[in-house]
Amino acid sequence: MSQTFSASFVLKRRAPSALSRLGVVAILGIAFFALPESSRAVPPGKPLEIYFVDVEGGQSTLFVTPEGQSLLIDTGWPGNAGRDADRIVAAAKKAGLSKIDFVLLTHYHIDHTGGVPQLFAKIPVGAFIDHGPNREPDNRETEQSWEAYQKLISTQNAKRIIAKVGDILPIEGLRAEVVSSDGALLQKPLPGAGAENPACSTTEKRPTDQTENARSLGTIITFGKIRILDLGDLTWDKELELVCPINKLGPVDVFIVSHHGWLQSNGPALLAAISPRIAIMDNGATKGGSPSSWDIIKNSPRLVDLWQLHFSNEGSAAHNSPDPFIANLPGPDTGNYLKLSVAADGTLDVFNSRTQTTKHYPPRQ
Ligand SMILES: [Zn+2]
């Protein structure tokens, strides 16, 4: 039987792993209930680790907290003999996981939700998180992805959480606040945000997007001093609502580039509002990575580096980062990943599995 929790209930209930931990404590008869989070046996300074899995122009980003809680944002494509599920499970194993606590689906397009059945067959999932019903039923591929997901929820006893704007997701060890869901957007500025955004007046206005992209479940994830933004494939018109005329998001340290770096998203008003230090783009060789988006991100004033999962063929030499910042260069598909490690003091490290090298970013002053 499926379990669907309303947003208000989500906020009140404890996460499944917390419940099971409490269960273990009860069996042992040890009264650890009053101990604060920080007294658990986690080595000091252990980072939040984030794997940017190469799903060839889809999205799949795995967050693993120092306590071992996990959140996967999106599952990549179906088909390809389970390629994307295999790559996600390989990342999970590297992180020492035997299950994924939460799988968040930003929206139901095939490059985000299509991989759910193959993934679920390969690794246990604690609960799924989504924005509610599919709003693009006329798109055959999208409807098929949605139906396969719904079938899994109803037949496999999978838990499902529908997240609303303002919810804090029930994940221990980091704070994940919902800023967009099912077309609704954050209405009040987050702490530290709220200034007027001068880039609004010069950013082109675009028609309302009617697809599932505009329904994307977007989150701001805070760990220690670091803020990370993931808006899924949220489109240009919604970005403007979110950061104009008032910047409701505020600056972030890491921008998981929207929509694979495609020109339907990543407008100048958004980049001026969030002004990231590091951007990581989950593009494919022939998907996303639009030259105009690349320029907008690259010209963002605080940006230090733009990392890419793939060299963008469309970008050619002028609109791609230098090779050390790219996980997959033209040639045979080897599925290299990027891993971002976030220390609570604000230190960032990005590891490129192709080059086996790490770039270190000290905390901002
Ligand atoms: Zn997409």
Residues whose N, C-alpha, C, O or C-beta is under 5 A from the ligand:
A	BS01	ZN	G57 D111 D233
